[in-house]
C-alpha cells in the first residue's frame, strides 16, 4: 500500500467520520477502500504511529473529535499493551518450567 491510501484514509475519516457518533465499521472501510480487515488494522496502526488521532472502540473507527475520545482510545490501547505484556511474561515463565 502506498502513502496515497494513507492520505485518502485520513481525509476520509476526518471528513466523514469525525467523532465517535460518526464511527465507521471495519467492513465499511473495507468497502470504501476495497481492502481486507487486516489491511484496515495495519493502516490504522500506521497512521496512529505517525501521530494522526484515529480512534476506535466497539462502534468502529473515527477521527477524534475531542480529547476525551482520544484519551479513551489511548486507555484502550494501554490496556491491550498490559494484557500482551502479561501473556509474554507467562510464556517466559513457561520456558523456565520446560
C-alpha positions in Angstrom: 0.0 0.0 0.0 1.3 3.4 -0.9 1.4 6.7 1.0 -1.5 7.6 -1.3 -4.0 5.4 0.6 -2.9 6.8 3.9 -3.7 10.3 2.9 -7.0 9.2 1.5 -7.8 7.2 4.6 -7.1 10.0 6.9 -9.0 12.5 4.8 -12.0 10.2 4.5 -12.2 9.7 8.3 -11.7 13.4 9.0 -14.4 14.4 6.5 -17.0 11.7 7.0 -16.3 10.1 10.4 -15.1 12.8 12.8 -16.2 12.0 16.3 -17.4 8.8 18.0 -21.0 9.4 16.9 -20.0 9.1 13.3 -17.8 6.0 13.7 -17.5 3.6 10.7 -17.1 -0.1 11.0 -14.2 -2.0 9.6 -16.4 -3.5 6.9 -17.5 0.0 5.9 -13.8 1.0 5.4 -13.1 -2.3 3.6 -15.9 -1.5 1.1 -14.8 2.1 0.6 -11.1 1.3 0.1 -11.5 -2.2 -1.4 -9.3 -3.7 1.2 -9.5 -6.5 3.9 -9.9 -6.1 7.6 -6.3 -6.9 8.3 -5.3 -4.0 6.0 -7.6 -1.6 7.8 -6.0 -2.5 11.1 -2.5 -2.1 9.6 -3.3 1.3 8.1 -4.9 2.4 11.4 -1.8 1.4 13.3 0.5 3.1 10.8 -1.4 6.5 10.8 -1.6 6.4 14.6 2.1 5.8 14.7 2.5 8.9 12.6 0.5 11.0 15.1 -2.9 11.1 13.5 -5.7 10.9 16.1 -7.6 7.9 14.7 -9.7 6.3 17.4 -11.6 3.1 17.7 -14.0 1.3 20.0 -16.9 -1.1 19.8 -18.7 1.4 17.4 -15.9 1.4 14.9 -13.2 3.7 13.7 -13.3 7.5 13.7 -11.1 10.6 13.6 -11.0 12.1 17.2 -13.5 14.9 17.7 -12.1 15.9 21.1 -9.5 15.0 23.7 -12.0 12.8 25.6 -12.3 10.5 22.6 -8.6 10.4 22.1 -7.9 9.6 25.8 -10.5 6.8 25.6 -8.6 5.2 22.8 -5.2 5.7 24.5 -6.6 4.0 27.6 -7.9 1.1 25.5 -4.5 0.6 23.8 -2.7 0.9 27.2 -4.9 -2.0 28.5 -4.1 -4.1 25.5 -0.3 -3.4 26.0 -0.7 -4.6 29.6 -2.5 -7.8 28.5 0.0 -8.6 25.9 2.9 -8.0 28.4 1.2 -10.4 30.9 0.8 -13.0 28.2 4.5 -12.6 27.2 5.6 -12.9 30.9 3.5 -16.1 31.2 5.2 -17.6 28.2 8.6 -16.6 29.5 7.7 -18.3 32.8 6.7 -21.4 30.8 10.1 -21.5 29.2 11.7 -21.8 32.7 9.3 -24.7 33.5 10.1 -26.8 30.5 
